[in-house]
């Protein structure tokens, strides 16, 4: 988000997933190895505080933390499969 907010050529952000899943929540591999990257609440706070519009493009499931990410976005657009 820091890079996006600093780049004047970026007017909006779209967050999406792949393979019929927006976000399925926690990466269970991190249960054994520890969390990599910033904690989810910090990520969501940066999305919510963004001065540029952030859209969740949801196609398929949005579970757990993925649902939280979607709710943190300014706008949500979902397919009929969602």
PDB file of N, CA, C and O in Angstrom:
ATOM      1  N   UNK A   1       0.819  -1.174   0.000  1.00  0.00           N
ATOM      2  CA  UNK A   1       0.000   0.000   0.000  1.00  0.00           C
ATOM      3  C   UNK A   1       0.872   1.250   0.000  1.00  0.00           C
ATOM      4  O   UNK A   1       0.499   2.258  -0.602  1.00  0.00           O
ATOM      5  N   UNK A   2       2.017   1.204   0.659  1.00  0.00           N
ATOM      6  CA  UNK A   2       2.889   2.381   0.694  1.00  0.00           C
ATOM      7  C   UNK A   2       3.314   2.789  -0.709  1.00  0.00           C
ATOM      8  O   UNK A   2       3.290   3.969  -1.058  1.00  0.00           O
ATOM      9  N   UNK A   3       3.704   1.799  -1.512  1.00  0.00           N
ATOM     10  CA  UNK A   3       4.135   2.083  -2.883  1.00  0.00           C
ATOM     11  C   UNK A   3       2.983   2.627  -3.722  1.00  0.00           C
ATOM     12  O   UNK A   3       3.163   3.567  -4.495  1.00  0.00           O
ATOM     13  N   UNK A   4       1.824   2.048  -3.573  1.00  0.00           N
ATOM     14  CA  UNK A   4       0.645   2.471  -4.338  1.00  0.00           C
ATOM     15  C   UNK A   4       0.270   3.906  -3.992  1.00  0.00           C
ATOM     16  O   UNK A   4      -0.008   4.716  -4.877  1.00  0.00           O
ATOM     17  N   UNK A   5       0.264   4.212  -2.707  1.00  0.00           N
ATOM     18  CA  UNK A   5      -0.111   5.561  -2.276  1.00  0.00           C
ATOM     19  C   UNK A   5       0.904   6.606  -2.719  1.00  0.00           C
ATOM     20  O   UNK A   5       0.547   7.761  -2.948  1.00  0.00           O
ATOM     21  N   UNK A   6       2.153   6.209  -2.839  1.00  0.00           N
ATOM     22  CA  UNK A   6       3.196   7.147  -3.247  1.00  0.00           C
ATOM     23  C   UNK A   6       3.252   7.350  -4.764  1.00  0.00           C
ATOM     24  O   UNK A   6       3.858   8.315  -5.231  1.00  0.00           O
ATOM     25  N   UNK A   7       2.641   6.471  -5.525  1.00  0.00           N
ATOM     26  CA  UNK A   7       2.700   6.522  -6.989  1.00  0.00           C
ATOM     27  C   UNK A   7       1.525   7.331  -7.540  1.00  0.00           C
ATOM     28  O   UNK A   7       0.379   6.884  -7.480  1.00  0.00           O
ATOM     29  N   UNK A   8       1.808   8.513  -8.073  1.00  0.00           N
ATOM     30  CA  UNK A   8       0.748   9.390  -8.594  1.00  0.00           C
ATOM     31  C   UNK A   8       0.064   8.840  -9.839  1.00  0.00           C
ATOM     32  O   UNK A   8      -1.024   9.296 -10.192  1.00  0.00           O
ATOM     33  N   UNK A   9       0.680   7.868 -10.512  1.00  0.00           N
ATOM     34  CA  UNK A   9       0.052   7.297 -11.700  1.00  0.00           C
ATOM     35  C   UNK A   9      -1.028   6.271 -11.333  1.00  0.00           C
ATOM     36  O   UNK A   9      -1.862   5.922 -12.168  1.00  0.00           O
ATOM     37  N   UNK A  10      -1.012   5.794 -10.095  1.00  0.00           N
ATOM     38  CA  UNK A  10      -2.024   4.849  -9.625  1.00  0.00           C
ATOM     39  C   UNK A  10      -3.199   5.641  -9.079  1.00  0.00           C
ATOM     40  O   UNK A  10      -3.048   6.437  -8.152  1.00  0.00           O
ATOM     41  N   UNK A  11      -4.372   5.416  -9.661  1.00  0.00           N
ATOM     42  CA  UNK A  11      -5.577   6.161  -9.260  1.00  0.00           C
ATOM     43  C   UNK A  11      -6.487   5.357  -8.346  1.00  0.00           C
ATOM     44  O   UNK A  11      -7.261   5.929  -7.578  1.00  0.00           O
ATOM     45  N   UNK A  12      -6.399   4.030  -8.425  1.00  0.00           N
ATOM     46  CA  UNK A  12      -7.231   3.154  -7.606  1.00  0.00           C
ATOM     47  C   UNK A  12      -6.545   1.796  -7.491  1.00  0.00           C
ATOM     48  O   UNK A  12      -5.621   1.488  -8.243  1.00  0.00           O
ATOM     49  N   UNK A  13      -7.007   0.997  -6.548  1.00  0.00           N
ATOM     50  CA  UNK A  13      -6.425  -0.324  -6.306  1.00  0.00           C
ATOM     51  C   UNK A  13      -7.541  -1.360  -6.384  1.00  0.00           C
ATOM     52  O   UNK A  13      -8.632  -1.146  -5.856  1.00  0.00           O
ATOM     53  N   UNK A  14      -7.264  -2.483  -7.045  1.00  0.00           N
ATOM     54  CA  UNK A  14      -8.198  -3.607  -7.087  1.00  0.00           C
ATOM     55  C   UNK A  14      -7.498  -4.806  -6.450  1.00  0.00           C
ATOM     56  O   UNK A  14      -6.414  -5.207  -6.873  1.00  0.00           O
ATOM     57  N   UNK A  15      -8.134  -5.365  -5.434  1.00  0.00           N
ATOM     58  CA  UNK A  15      -7.608  -6.561  -4.774  1.00  0.00           C
ATOM     59  C   UNK A  15      -8.472  -7.733  -5.225  1.00  0.00           C
ATOM     60  O   UNK A  15      -9.696  -7.701  -5.097  1.00  0.00           O
ATOM     61  N   UNK A  16      -7.820  -8.769  -5.754  1.00  0.00           N
ATOM     62  CA  UNK A  16      -8.550  -9.943  -6.227  1.00  0.00           C
ATOM     63  C   UNK A  16      -7.750 -11.197  -5.916  1.00  0.00           C
ATOM     64  O   UNK A  16      -6.603 -11.120  -5.474  1.00  0.00           O
ATOM     65  N   UNK A  17      -8.347 -12.327  -6.144  1.00  0.00           N
ATOM     66  CA  UNK A  17      -7.686 -13.603  -5.922  1.00  0.00           C
ATOM     67  C   UNK A  17      -7.496 -14.338  -7.231  1.00  0.00           C
ATOM     68  O   UNK A  17      -7.449 -13.732  -8.301  1.00  0.00           O
ATOM     69  N   UNK A  18      -7.389 -15.648  -7.131  1.00  0.00           N
ATOM     70  CA  UNK A  18      -7.195 -16.473  -8.324  1.00  0.00           C
ATOM     71  C   UNK A  18      -7.861 -17.828  -8.119  1.00  0.00           C
ATOM     72  O   UNK A  18      -8.099 -18.254  -6.989  1.00  0.00           O
ATOM     73  N   UNK A  19      -8.154 -18.488  -9.216  1.00  0.00           N
ATOM     74  CA  UNK A  19      -8.652 -19.861  -9.193  1.00  0.00           C
ATOM     75  C   UNK A  19      -9.962 -20.001  -8.418  1.00  0.00           C
ATOM     76  O   UNK A  19     -10.156 -20.972  -7.687  1.00  0.00           O
ATOM     77  N   UNK A  20     -10.866 -19.020  -8.582  1.00  0.00           N
ATOM     78  CA  UNK A  20     -12.174 -19.117  -7.965  1.00  0.00           C
ATOM     79  C   UNK A  20     -12.212 -18.832  -6.478  1.00  0.00           C
ATOM     80  O   UNK A  20     -13.189 -19.158  -5.804  1.00  0.00           O
ATOM     81  N   UNK A  21     -11.158 -18.228  -5.965  1.00  0.00           N
ATOM     82  CA  UNK A  21     -11.098 -17.893  -4.545  1.00  0.00           C
ATOM     83  C   UNK A  21     -10.603 -16.466  -4.390  1.00  0.00           C
ATOM     84  O   UNK A  21      -9.531 -16.124  -4.889  1.00  0.00           O
ATOM     85  N   UNK A  22     -11.373 -15.630  -3.703  1.00  0.00           N
ATOM     86  CA  UNK A  22     -10.893 -14.281  -3.400  1.00  0.00           C
ATOM     87  C   UNK A  22      -9.777 -14.394  -2.386  1.00  0.00           C
ATOM     88  O   UNK A  22      -8.647 -13.980  -2.643  1.00  0.00           O
ATOM     89  N   UNK A  23     -10.094 -14.952  -1.241  1.00  0.00           N
ATOM     90  CA  UNK A  23      -9.088 -15.224  -0.217  1.00  0.00           C
ATOM     91  C   UNK A  23      -9.701 -16.216   0.749  1.00  0.00           C
ATOM     92  O   UNK A  23     -10.815 -16.016   1.234  1.00  0.00           O
ATOM     93  N   UNK A  24      -8.981 -17.271   1.024  1.00  0.00           N
ATOM     94  CA  UNK A  24      -9.516 -18.327   1.884  1.00  0.00           C
ATOM     95  C   UNK A  24      -9.086 -18.169   3.336  1.00  0.00           C
ATOM     96  O   UNK A  24      -9.275 -19.085   4.136  1.00  0.00           O
ATOM     97  N   UNK A  25      -8.521 -17.040   3.684  1.00  0.00           N
ATOM     98  CA  UNK A  25      -8.129 -16.814   5.076  1.00  0.00           C
ATOM     99  C   UNK A  25      -6.672 -17.137   5.312  1.00  0.00           C
ATOM    100  O   UNK A  25      -5.821 -16.863   4.467  1.00  0.00           O
ATOM    101  N   UNK A  26      -6.387 -17.717   6.460  1.00  0.00           N
ATOM    102  CA  UNK A  26      -5.012 -17.948   6.900  1.00  0.00           C
ATOM    103  C   UNK A  26      -4.270 -18.913   5.987  1.00  0.00           C
ATOM    104  O   UNK A  26      -4.858 -19.828   5.411  1.00  0.00           O
ATOM    105  N   UNK A  27      -2.979 -18.691   5.868  1.00  0.00           N
ATOM    106  CA  UNK A  27      -2.090 -19.618   5.175  1.00  0.00           C
ATOM    107  C   UNK A  27      -1.649 -20.649   6.204  1.00  0.00           C
ATOM    108  O   UNK A  27      -0.799 -20.364   7.047  1.00  0.00           O
ATOM    109  N   UNK A  28      -2.219 -21.836   6.139  1.00  0.00           N
ATOM    110  CA  UNK A  28      -1.956 -22.818   7.189  1.00  0.00           C
ATOM    111  C   UNK A  28      -0.494 -23.248   7.260  1.00  0.00           C
ATOM    112  O   UNK A  28      -0.061 -23.778   8.283  1.00  0.00           O
ATOM    113  N   UNK A  29       0.273 -23.030   6.194  1.00  0.00           N
ATOM    114  CA  UNK A  29       1.700 -23.360   6.263  1.00  0.00           C
ATOM    115  C   UNK A  29       2.419 -22.465   7.266  1.00  0.00           C
ATOM    116  O   UNK A  29       3.476 -22.832   7.779  1.00  0.00           O
ATOM    117  N   UNK A  30       1.846 -21.283   7.552  1.00  0.00           N
ATOM    118  CA  UNK A  30       2.466 -20.381   8.516  1.00  0.00           C
ATOM    119  C   UNK A  30       2.254 -20.831   9.962  1.00  0.00           C
ATOM    120  O   UNK A  30       2.901 -20.313  10.872  1.00  0.00           O
ATOM    121  N   UNK A  31       1.364 -21.780  10.178  1.00  0.00           N
ATOM    122  CA  UNK A  31       1.180 -22.293  11.533  1.00  0.00           C
ATOM    123  C   UNK A  31       2.462 -22.955  12.032  1.00  0.00           C
ATOM    124  O   UNK A  31       2.779 -22.885  13.220  1.00  0.00           O
ATOM    125  N   UNK A  32       3.191 -23.591  11.134  1.00  0.00           N
ATOM    126  CA  UNK A  32       4.422 -24.286  11.509  1.00  0.00           C
ATOM    127  C   UNK A  32       5.648 -23.381  11.429  1.00  0.00           C
ATOM    128  O   UNK A  32       6.592 -23.537  12.203  1.00  0.00           O
ATOM    129  N   UNK A  33       5.632 -22.434  10.491  1.00  0.00           N
ATOM    130  CA  UNK A  33       6.842 -21.631  10.246  1.00  0.00           C
ATOM    131  C   UNK A  33       6.784 -20.227  10.838  1.00  0.00           C
ATOM    132  O   UNK A  33       7.806 -19.544  10.905  1.00  0.00           O
ATOM    133  N   UNK A  34       5.622 -19.795  11.260  1.00  0.00           N
ATOM    134  CA  UNK A  34       5.471 -18.432  11.764  1.00  0.00           C
ATOM    135  C   UNK A  34       4.956 -17.512  10.678  1.00  0.00           C
ATOM    136  O   UNK A  34       5.085 -17.793   9.486  1.00  0.00           O
ATOM    137  N   UNK A  35       4.376 -16.418  11.107  1.00  0.00           N
ATOM    138  CA  UNK A  35       3.778 -15.463  10.174  1.00  0.00           C
ATOM    139  C   UNK A  35       4.852 -14.677   9.448  1.00  0.00           C
ATOM    140  O   UNK A  35       5.820 -14.214  10.052  1.00  0.00           O
ATOM    141  N   UNK A  36       4.666 -14.531   8.129  1.00  0.00           N
ATOM    142  CA  UNK A  36       5.566 -13.739   7.293  1.00  0.00           C
ATOM    143  C   UNK A  36       4.818 -12.481   6.882  1.00  0.00           C
ATOM    144  O   UNK A  36       3.655 -12.562   6.485  1.00  0.00           O
ATOM    145  N   UNK A  37       5.441 -11.349   6.965  1.00  0.00           N
ATOM    146  CA  UNK A  37       4.786 -10.108   6.562  1.00  0.00           C
ATOM    147  C   UNK A  37       4.029  -9.472   7.705  1.00  0.00           C
ATOM    148  O   UNK A  37       4.046  -9.969   8.832  1.00  0.00           O
ATOM    149  N   UNK A  38       3.368  -8.375   7.409  1.00  0.00           N
ATOM    150  CA  UNK A  38       2.656  -7.643   8.467  1.00  0.00           C
ATOM    151  C   UNK A  38       1.411  -8.394   8.932  1.00  0.00           C
ATOM    152  O   UNK A  38       0.821  -9.155   8.165  1.00  0.00           O
ATOM    153  N   UNK A  39       1.014  -8.183  10.181  1.00  0.00           N
ATOM    154  CA  UNK A  39      -0.210  -8.809  10.680  1.00  0.00           C
ATOM    155  C   UNK A  39      -1.435  -8.295   9.918  1.00  0.00           C
ATOM    156  O   UNK A  39      -1.460  -7.151   9.465  1.00  0.00           O
ATOM    157  N   UNK A  40      -2.436  -9.144   9.786  1.00  0.00           N
ATOM    158  CA  UNK A  40      -3.634  -8.811   9.020  1.00  0.00           C
ATOM    159  C   UNK A  40      -4.309  -7.517   9.480  1.00  0.00           C
ATOM    160  O   UNK A  40      -4.720  -6.727   8.630  1.00  0.00           O
ATOM    161  N   UNK A  41      -4.441  -7.266  10.786  1.00  0.00           N
ATOM    162  CA  UNK A  41      -5.081  -6.004  11.184  1.00  0.00           C
ATOM    163  C   UNK A  41      -4.349  -4.764  10.649  1.00  0.00           C
ATOM    164  O   UNK A  41      -4.989  -3.761  10.331  1.00  0.00           O
ATOM    165  N   UNK A  42      -3.030  -4.824  10.548  1.00  0.00           N
ATOM    166  CA  UNK A  42      -2.274  -3.696   9.998  1.00  0.00           C
ATOM    167  C   UNK A  42      -2.542  -3.532   8.506  1.00  0.00           C
ATOM    168  O   UNK A  42      -2.650  -2.411   8.009  1.00  0.00           O
ATOM    169  N   UNK A  43      -2.649  -4.648   7.797  1.00  0.00           N
ATOM    170  CA  UNK A  43      -2.936  -4.609   6.358  1.00  0.00           C
ATOM    171  C   UNK A  43      -4.317  -4.000   6.132  1.00  0.00           C
ATOM    172  O   UNK A  43      -4.479  -3.120   5.286  1.00  0.00           O
ATOM    173  N   UNK A  44      -5.296  -4.460   6.875  1.00  0.00           N
ATOM    174  CA  UNK A  44      -6.659  -3.957   6.717  1.00  0.00           C
ATOM    175  C   UNK A  44      -6.734  -2.476   7.081  1.00  0.00           C
ATOM    176  O   UNK A  44      -7.425  -1.707   6.412  1.00  0.00           O
ATOM    177  N   UNK A  45      -6.036  -2.080   8.125  1.00  0.00           N
ATOM    178  CA  UNK A  45      -6.033  -0.664   8.521  1.00  0.00           C
ATOM    179  C   UNK A  45      -5.455   0.210   7.418  1.00  0.00           C
ATOM    180  O   UNK A  45      -5.946   1.315   7.184  1.00  0.00           O
ATOM    181  N   UNK A  46      -4.409  -0.274   6.731  1.00  0.00           N
ATOM    182  CA  UNK A  46      -3.821   0.518   5.648  1.00  0.00           C
ATOM    183  C   UNK A  46      -4.757   0.602   4.451  1.00  0.00           C
ATOM    184  O   UNK A  46      -4.795   1.621   3.761  1.00  0.00           O
ATOM    185  N   UNK A  47      -5.508  -0.459   4.203  1.00  0.00           N
ATOM    186  CA  UNK A  47      -6.500  -0.443   3.120  1.00  0.00           C
ATOM    187  C   UNK A  47      -7.612   0.547   3.455  1.00  0.00           C
ATOM    188  O   UNK A  47      -7.991   1.369   2.620  1.00  0.00           O
ATOM    189  N   UNK A  48      -8.130   0.466   4.669  1.00  0.00           N
ATOM    190  CA  UNK A  48      -9.211   1.358   5.090  1.00  0.00           C
ATOM    191  C   UNK A  48      -8.786   2.823   5.062  1.00  0.00           C
ATOM    192  O   UNK A  48      -9.586   3.696   4.725  1.00  0.00           O
ATOM    193  N   UNK A  49      -7.536   3.095   5.413  1.00  0.00           N
ATOM    194  CA  UNK A  49      -7.046   4.471   5.496  1.00  0.00           C
ATOM    195  C   UNK A  49      -6.571   5.021   4.154  1.00  0.00           C
ATOM    196  O   UNK A  49      -6.210   6.194   4.060  1.00  0.00           O
ATOM    197  N   UNK A  50      -6.568   4.197   3.132  1.00  0.00           N
ATOM    198  CA  UNK A  50      -6.068   4.619   1.819  1.00  0.00           C
ATOM    199  C   UNK A  50      -6.824   5.838   1.306  1.00  0.00           C
ATOM    200  O   UNK A  50      -8.049   5.919   1.392  1.00  0.00           O
ATOM    201  N   UNK A  51      -6.055   6.784   0.771  1.00  0.00           N
ATOM    202  CA  UNK A  51      -6.663   7.966   0.157  1.00  0.00           C
ATOM    203  C   UNK A  51      -7.108   7.683  -1.270  1.00  0.00           C
ATOM    204  O   UNK A  51      -7.790   8.500  -1.889  1.00  0.00           O
ATOM    205  N   UNK A  52      -6.722   6.528  -1.786  1.00  0.00           N
ATOM    206  CA  UNK A  52      -7.150   6.093  -3.118  1.00  0.00           C
ATOM    207  C   UNK A  52      -8.198   5.001  -2.933  1.00  0.00           C
ATOM    208  O   UNK A  52      -8.110   4.215  -1.990  1.00  0.00           O
ATOM    209  N   UNK A  53      -9.191   4.942  -3.826  1.00  0.00           N
ATOM    210  CA  UNK A  53     -10.218   3.912  -3.678  1.00  0.00           C
ATOM    211  C   UNK A  53      -9.632   2.503  -3.803  1.00  0.00           C
ATOM    212  O   UNK A  53      -8.794   2.234  -4.664  1.00  0.00           O
ATOM    213  N   UNK A  54     -10.091   1.621  -2.930  1.00  0.00           N
ATOM    214  CA  UNK A  54      -9.658   0.221  -2.956  1.00  0.00           C
ATOM    215  C   UNK A  54     -10.907  -0.635  -3.163  1.00  0.00           C
ATOM    216  O   UNK A  54     -11.873  -0.545  -2.405  1.00  0.00           O
ATOM    217  N   UNK A  55     -10.866  -1.467  -4.208  1.00  0.00           N
ATOM    218  CA  UNK A  55     -12.010  -2.311  -4.580  1.00  0.00           C
ATOM    219  C   UNK A  55     -11.636  -3.778  -4.374  1.00  0.00           C
ATOM    220  O   UNK A  55     -10.570  -4.220  -4.801  1.00  0.00           O
ATOM    221  N   UNK A  56     -12.519  -4.524  -3.719  1.00  0.00           N
ATOM    222  CA  UNK A  56     -12.365  -5.974  -3.618  1.00  0.00           C
ATOM    223  C   UNK A  56     -13.149  -6.587  -4.770  1.00  0.00           C
ATOM    224  O   UNK A  56     -14.372  -6.455  -4.824  1.00  0.00           O
ATOM    225  N   UNK A  57     -12.470  -7.249  -5.683  1.00  0.00           N
ATOM    226  CA  UNK A  57     -13.112  -7.952  -6.793  1.00  0.00           C
ATOM    227  C   UNK A  57     -13.218  -9.416  -6.380  1.00  0.00           C
ATOM    228  O   UNK A  57     -12.254 -10.174  -6.496  1.00  0.00           O
ATOM    229  N   UNK A  58     -14.385  -9.803  -5.902  1.00  0.00           N
ATOM    230  CA  UNK A  58     -14.579 -11.112  -5.277  1.00  0.00           C
ATOM    231  C   UNK A  58     -15.183 -12.084  -6.275  1.00  0.00           C
ATOM    232  O   UNK A  58     -16.258 -11.846  -6.827  1.00  0.00           O
ATOM    233  N   UNK A  59     -14.474 -13.184  -6.496  1.00  0.00           N
ATOM    234  CA  UNK A  59     -14.966 -14.260  -7.358  1.00  0.00           C
ATOM    235  C   UNK A  59     -14.732 -15.563  -6.625  1.00  0.00           C
ATOM    236  O   UNK A  59     -13.608 -16.062  -6.575  1.00  0.00           O
ATOM    237  N   UNK A  60     -15.772 -16.105  -6.065  1.00  0.00           N
ATOM    238  CA  UNK A  60     -15.634 -17.339  -5.301  1.00  0.00           C
ATOM    239  C   UNK A  60     -15.641 -17.053  -3.813  1.00  0.00           C
ATOM    240  O   UNK A  60     -16.201 -16.051  -3.367  1.00  0.00           O
ATOM    241  N   UNK A  61     -15.020 -17.933  -3.047  1.00  0.00           N
ATOM    242  CA  UNK A  61     -15.092 -17.839  -1.592  1.00  0.00           C
ATOM    243  C   UNK A  61     -14.237 -16.703  -1.039  1.00  0.00           C
ATOM    244  O   UNK A  61     -13.203 -16.334  -1.596  1.00  0.00           O
ATOM    245  N   UNK A  62     -14.708 -16.176   0.064  1.00  0.00           N
ATOM    246  CA  UNK A  62     -13.993 -15.148   0.816  1.00  0.00           C
ATOM    247  C   UNK A  62     -14.171 -15.520   2.282  1.00  0.00           C
ATOM    248  O   UNK A  62     -15.161 -15.148   2.913  1.00  0.00           O
ATOM    249  N   UNK A  63     -13.204 -16.256   2.815  1.00  0.00           N
ATOM    250  CA  UNK A  63     -13.345 -16.843   4.149  1.00  0.00           C
ATOM    251  C   UNK A  63     -12.431 -16.180   5.171  1.00  0.00           C
ATOM    252  O   UNK A  63     -11.360 -15.680   4.825  1.00  0.00           O
ATOM    253  N   UNK A  64     -12.853 -16.178   6.414  1.00  0.00           N
ATOM    254  CA  UNK A  64     -12.015 -15.717   7.519  1.00  0.00           C
ATOM    255  C   UNK A  64     -11.382 -14.365   7.263  1.00  0.00           C
ATOM    256  O   UNK A  64     -12.072 -13.364   7.071  1.00  0.00           O
ATOM    257  N   UNK A  65     -10.045 -14.350   7.264  1.00  0.00           N
ATOM    258  CA  UNK A  65      -9.305 -13.119   7.027  1.00  0.00           C
ATOM    259  C   UNK A  65      -9.572 -12.533   5.659  1.00  0.00           C
ATOM    260  O   UNK A  65      -9.462 -11.321   5.476  1.00  0.00           O
ATOM    261  N   UNK A  66      -9.920 -13.367   4.697  1.00  0.00           N
ATOM    262  CA  UNK A  66     -10.260 -12.875   3.363  1.00  0.00           C
ATOM    263  C   UNK A  66     -11.530 -12.046   3.389  1.00  0.00           C
ATOM    264  O   UNK A  66     -11.640 -11.046   2.680  1.00  0.00           O
ATOM    265  N   UNK A  67     -12.482 -12.457   4.199  1.00  0.00           N
ATOM    266  CA  UNK A  67     -13.712 -11.683   4.359  1.00  0.00           C
ATOM    267  C   UNK A  67     -13.390 -10.351   5.031  1.00  0.00           C
ATOM    268  O   UNK A  67     -13.960  -9.319   4.676  1.00  0.00           O
ATOM    269  N   UNK A  68     -12.482 -10.374   5.999  1.00  0.00           N
ATOM    270  CA  UNK A  68     -12.067  -9.140   6.670  1.00  0.00           C
ATOM    271  C   UNK A  68     -11.394  -8.180   5.691  1.00  0.00           C
ATOM    272  O   UNK A  68     -11.625  -6.972   5.739  1.00  0.00           O
ATOM    273  N   UNK A  69     -10.562  -8.722   4.805  1.00  0.00           N
ATOM    274  CA  UNK A  69      -9.914  -7.882   3.785  1.00  0.00           C
ATOM    275  C   UNK A  69     -10.979  -7.245   2.894  1.00  0.00           C
ATOM    276  O   UNK A  69     -10.937  -6.044   2.629  1.00  0.00           O
ATOM    277  N   UNK A  70     -11.922  -8.046   2.440  1.00  0.00           N
ATOM    278  CA  UNK A  70     -12.988  -7.526   1.578  1.00  0.00           C
ATOM    279  C   UNK A  70     -13.771  -6.424   2.279  1.00  0.00           C
ATOM    280  O   UNK A  70     -14.096  -5.405   1.669  1.00  0.00           O
ATOM    281  N   UNK A  71     -14.072  -6.624   3.545  1.00  0.00           N
ATOM    282  CA  UNK A  71     -14.828  -5.621   4.299  1.00  0.00           C
ATOM    283  C   UNK A  71     -14.013  -4.354   4.529  1.00  0.00           C
ATOM    284  O   UNK A  71     -14.579  -3.273   4.686  1.00  0.00           O
ATOM    285  N   UNK A  72     -12.690  -4.479   4.550  1.00  0.00           N
ATOM    286  CA  UNK A  72     -11.815  -3.318   4.725  1.00  0.00           C
ATOM    287  C   UNK A  72     -11.706  -2.461   3.480  1.00  0.00           C
ATOM    288  O   UNK A  72     -11.306  -1.300   3.559  1.00  0.00           O
ATOM    289  N   UNK A  73     -12.055  -3.018   2.336  1.00  0.00           N
ATOM    290  CA  UNK A  73     -11.999  -2.257   1.086  1.00  0.00           C
ATOM    291  C   UNK A  73     -13.135  -1.243   1.042  1.00  0.00           C
ATOM    292  O   UNK A  73     -14.169  -1.425   1.685  1.00  0.00           O
ATOM    293  N   UNK A  74     -12.933  -0.182   0.284  1.00  0.00           N
ATOM    294  CA  UNK A  74     -13.951   0.860   0.171  1.00  0.00           C
ATOM    295  C   UNK A  74     -15.166   0.381  -0.611  1.00  0.00           C
ATOM    296  O   UNK A  74     -16.293   0.797  -0.339  1.00  0.00           O
ATOM    297  N   UNK A  75     -14.935  -0.488  -1.577  1.00  0.00           N
ATOM    298  CA  UNK A  75     -16.010  -1.016  -2.420  1.00  0.00           C
ATOM    299  C   UNK A  75     -15.788  -2.506  -2.620  1.00  0.00           C
ATOM    300  O   UNK A  75     -14.657  -2.989  -2.579  1.00  0.00           O
ATOM    301  N   UNK A  76     -16.890  -3.233  -2.838  1.00  0.00           N
ATOM    302  CA  UNK A  76     -16.814  -4.671  -3.100  1.00  0.00           C
ATOM    303  C   UNK A  76     -17.681  -4.978  -4.318  1.00  0.00           C
ATOM    304  O   UNK A  76     -18.824  -4.533  -4.416  1.00  0.00           O
ATOM    305  N   UNK A  77     -17.112  -5.745  -5.240  1.00  0.00           N
ATOM    306  CA  UNK A  77     -17.838  -6.209  -6.423  1.00  0.00           C
ATOM    307  C   UNK A  77     -17.691  -7.728  -6.420  1.00  0.00           C
ATOM    308  O   UNK A  77     -16.580  -8.250  -6.335  1.00  0.00           O
ATOM    309  N   UNK A  78     -18.826  -8.439  -6.515  1.00  0.00           N
ATOM    310  CA  UNK A  78     -18.776  -9.888  -6.419  1.00  0.00           C
ATOM    311  C   UNK A  78     -19.435 -10.539  -7.624  1.00  0.00           C
ATOM    312  O   UNK A  78     -20.407 -10.025  -8.177  1.00  0.00           O
ATOM    313  N   UNK A  79     -18.886 -11.676  -8.016  1.00  0.00           N
ATOM    314  CA  UNK A  79     -19.498 -12.466  -9.084  1.00  0.00           C
ATOM    315  C   UNK A  79     -20.673 -13.248  -8.505  1.00  0.00           C
ATOM    316  O   UNK A  79     -20.850 -13.295  -7.288  1.00  0.00           O
ATOM    317  N   UNK A  80     -21.457 -13.847  -9.356  1.00  0.00           N
ATOM    318  CA  UNK A  80     -22.591 -14.651  -8.891  1.00  0.00           C
ATOM    319  C   UNK A  80     -22.118 -15.933  -8.204  1.00  0.00           C
ATOM    320  O   UNK A  80     -22.900 -16.580  -7.508  1.00  0.00           O
ATOM    321  N   UNK A  81     -20.853 -16.307  -8.389  1.00  0.00           N
ATOM    322  CA  UNK A  81     -20.317 -17.507  -7.736  1.00  0.00           C
ATOM    323  C   UNK A  81     -19.883 -17.224  -6.286  1.00  0.00           C
ATOM    324  O   UNK A  81     -19.515 -18.144  -5.557  1.00  0.00           O
ATOM    325  N   UNK A  82     -19.928 -15.990  -5.888  1.00  0.00           N
ATOM    326  CA  UNK A  82     -19.430 -15.612  -4.562  1.00  0.00           C
ATOM    327  C   UNK A  82     -20.488 -15.762  -3.492  1.00  0.00           C
ATOM    328  O   UNK A  82     -20.226 -15.483  -2.322  1.00  0.00           O
TER     329      UNK A  82
END
